[in-house]
Amino acid sequence: VSAGEGPVFDAAGWAQALAGYYGEHDEIGTGPDARGPGLLLLDEAPGVWTARQIFDDPAGDHDWGISAEIDLAASDEAGVAMVRVRAVDRL
C-alpha cells in the first residue's frame, strides 16, 4: 500500500506488509531477545538515522524485519520521534 513518498502503514497496510512473514511463521517474538540490541541495527548518520528491527521469529532465522528512517531535525521540532517505515521485508 503506498501514497506519495512511501508505503502507508495503517491497519490494512501492516496486514499486507506482514502477510509474507506470517506465511512462513505463526508469531513474532516479543520477549527480551526481541527487544534487545542484538536484533536492532542502527546507523547514526548526521541528520537521519537508519534502523533495521529484525523480527525474532520462532525458527530463529532472523531474516525478516522493519527498515525505517528517523529524521532528527523533524523529531526535534515535533518533540517526538519522526520515524518513516521504509519496508517490512526479508533481509
N, C-alpha and C positions, 0 to 999 in steps of 0.2 A: 504494500500500500504506500503510495507516495503522493506528496503535494509540494510543489515548489522545489526547494533545495534537497529534500531527502524524504525518507520514509516517515509516515505518520504512525505513531505508536499509541493509538487509543486501544480499547479492548479488542477490537477486531484486528487491528494491526499487530498486536502482541500475539494473538492466537495464530495469525498467519505466519509471523516470524518464527514462532516456536514449533510449527507443525512438523518440520523436518526433524527437529530434535526429538519430539515426542513420538515420531515414527520409529525411532531407534531405542528410546529409553522411556521408562514409566514415570520417572520423577527426577527432580533436580535437588541435590542435597543442599541443606541449609544449615548444617552443623558447623562446628568450629573450623574444620578444614576448608569448607566452602567460603567462609568469611575471612579466612586468614590470608597473609601476604603471599603464600605460595601459589595462589590461583589468581593473583592480580598483577598485571603487567602495567607499569605506569612510566610514561616518558614525559618528564617535566621540562618541556621546551619553553623558551620565553614567549609569553602571551597566550599560548594554547597548550594544554596538556592533552596527551592521548592516553587512553586507557583500554585495556582488554581484561574484562572479568570472565575468567574461564569457569564453565559450569562444572560442578562436582557431580558427575554422572555415576550411576550405580556400578558400571563396568570399570570405572577408573580410567577411561580413555582420555578424558580431559581434552577433547577435540572440538567442543562447541563452546561458544561464548558470545559476549556482547562487546562490540567495539564502540567507543564513544570519544568525543572531544569535549574538553572543559575550557570554555572561553574565560580567561582570568579577568580581563577588563570588564566584561559584561557581568561576571559574577560579583566583582567588587561593587559595580554600580547598582546591581539588583539586591545585594545583601544576601544572596543565596547562590548556590552552585548552579551555573548555567551549563547544563550538560546536553549535548546533542548526540543521540544514539545514531551511529552510522550504519551498524549492521548487527544482526543476530545470525551467526553462521558457524560453519565448521572451519576450523583452522586450516 
